[in-house]
Amino acid sequence: MPDYQWKLTIIERNLLLSNWTKLMPEAQERMLEETDELMGEILLADKERLLKLLATLQNHAETNFRCKINQILSNQSCSRIKSVLELSNQTLNLSSDDLQLAYGH
């Protein structure tokens, strides 16, 4: 089990709409901060679950929290795009290296 699992479990539980509405605003703010910090440490499947929970909260959160939620979602979208581009570049580099080897260049 990853080290972050306990934190992820608490955050997931608190980001559920039914639990979110019961949290005090200070606790809601802390959950968003914890979520943002945790995003860099977790596996893709865990990120996807958190992003879905955040997207659900977007329409039900107060305005000041919507901005933070949008920021987290935007940051993760940019990170995903960057990862895909890096992976594509690595694949292209490998392919061109393979071609050079195949053609003796």
Buried (B, 14 or more C-beta within 10 A) or exposed (E): EEEBEEBBEEBBEBBEEEEBEEBEEEEBBBBBEBBBEBBEEBEEEBBEBBBEBBEBBEEEBEEEBBEBBEEBBEEBEEEBEEEEEEEEEEEEEEEEEEEEEEEEE
